[in-house]
Amino acid sequence: MASDNFMDIHDPELLARGERVLGAEFRAMHERVLRVSALTSRLNLLPFDDETGKAALLEEILGRPLPSGLTIYPPFYTDHGLNLDLAERVFINQGCTFLDYAGIRLGKGVMVGPKATFITMGHPVDPEERRRFLTGAPIDVADNVWIGAGAMILPGVSIGRDSVIAAGAIVADDVPANSLVTGSKAAVQRSW
């Protein structure tokens, strides 16, 4: 990324001259997203019991051999794949989404309920910067965590060992080990 928190969408030198040309890093990310979207589309069309086909496509998406005991039930969605680090005995249920450009790590024995979403990238809140930059921060989930159905884990969050994220929870802050997290985070924080 261009810095720890921002990636220019457009080439900054050309943008300064009034030309909106996508920057090299953004173009490379976009090309990877298109490739992985095609691979996940193929994965999600396979018969459920085609373990060999699923494993081959997942290895191509992740860019490495699968850890032992990994279980992923399609449909499965990721936008980058190379920055999705899955440990042994991870279980991912149907319909989960991993936007992993800034990095997602799931520790040993993590269980992820259906339709959970992990998002590592976003845009600045400032309207002037929103179309110029992407922001990002990694997500780190320690061993033996359970993520409930429909939970949403936002950029920069770390979840401590043995914790439980309840179904539908929106996690915007770090979670200490051995904790239960519930509820929605939505609230007006500021206006402009």
N, C-alpha and C positions, 0 to 999 in steps of 0.2 A: 504494500500500500504506500501511497505517496508520503504519508506520515503515520503516526500511531493511530490517528482518528479519522483521517480524511483521504479520499481518493478523488482526484479531479476527474470529472466526467469528460470534459473537453480539454484539448491541448491548451494549457494556460497562456502560452505565448501567442498562439493564433487567436484565442478568445480576446486577449488584450487588444488585438487589432480588429476586433469585430467579427472574426470568422469562427463559426461554431463547428469545429472539427473534433470528433471524438479522440480522446487521448489514447496513447498506446496501451497503457495498463487497463483502461476501461475496455478497449477493443479486445484485448486478450481475454479478459474476464467474460465478455459477451460471447466470444467464440466458444469458450469452454461451456458456458451455459447452454448454448445451442446444441453442442455435442452431447452433453449429459442429458438434456431434455429428450433427445432422440433415443439415447440408451434406456432411460427410465420408461419411455413410452413402450419400447420393445419388452422390457422387463414386466411391465404391468399387463401385457397381453398374453404372456405365457400361461399355460395351464398351471393351476396351483401346485400340482404334484411333480412338475418338471424341476426337480432339485438341481440337476446338473446345469440346465439352461439358466436358472436363476443365479446359481453360484458364479457361472462364467460372466454373466452381465454385471453382477455386483462387483466382481474383481476388476472388471474394466472400469466401472464407475468410480470405485474407490482408489484404483491405481495400485493395488497390492493384494496379496493373498488374504482370504477371509480368516479371522480369528476362530479358534475352536469354539463350538457351541453357539455361534452367532445364529439367530433366527430373525428373519425379516419377512413379514407377511405383506405381499403387495395388495393394493397399490402402495407404492413407495415413491417419494419425491425428494430430490435434492437438486440444487442448482449448480453445484461445483463438484462435489464428491471427493476431490483430492484432499480437502481439509476436514473431512469427517473421519475422526479417529475412534473406532469402535473396539472395545476390549473383548475378552473372552466372556461367553455366556450372556451377551447382551441380547435382549428380546425386544423387537420393535413390531407392534401390532399394525393393523391395516390403516392406510390413509394418512400416515405421518409425513410431515414435511420438514426438511432440514436445509435451511439456507445457510450454507457453511463456508462462504468465502473467507470470513475472518477466523474460522476455526471452531469446531465443535468436538469435544472429547467426552465420550461416555465410558465410565469406568466399568470394571468387572461386575457382572451380575445386574446391571441396570435393566429395568423393565420399563417400557414405554407403551402407554395405552393408546387406543385408536385415536386418530386425528389430532395427536399432539403436534405442536409446531415449535420449531427452534429457529430463531431469526438472529443472525449475526450482523446484518447490514441494514442501514436505514438512510435517511436523509436528514440534514439539519432542519430545525424548526423554523429558522429565519427564512421568510419567503424569498428573499434575494439570493440566498445560497442554496435553496432546495433543489434547483435544477443544475447546480454547478458542482456539487460534491456528493459523495457517498460517505457515510460514517460507518464505523464498524468496530466491534470488539468481540473477542472469543467467548464461548460458553464452555464452562468446565463442570461436568457432573461426576462426582466421586462415586466410588464403589457402592453397590447395593442400594441404589436410589430407585424409587418407584415414582414414575411420572404418570399421573392419571389421565384418563380420556379427555381430549380437547384442551389440555393445558397448553399455555403459550409461554415459552421461555425467551426472554428478550436479550439483546446484546449486552455482553459484559458480565452476565450472571454466573456465579459459582454456586453450586449446590453441594452441601456437605454430605459425607458418608451416612448411609442408612436413613436419609430423610425421605419424606413422602410429600409429593406435590399433588393436591387433591384435583379431581376432575374439574375442568373449567377454570382453574386458577390461572391468573396472569402474573408471571414472576418477573419483576423488574429490578429486584434487589437481591443481594446474596442471601443464601439460606444456610444457617449453621447446621452442623451435623446433628443427627438424631432429632429432627424437627418435622412438624406437620405444617404445611402451608396451604391456606384455603383462600378463596375469594377473588374478586375482581379488583384491579388496581385503578380503574377509570375514575378520574376526578379532574376538574378544571384546575390547572396549576398556575396559569398566567394567561393574560390576554394581550393582544396587540392591535 
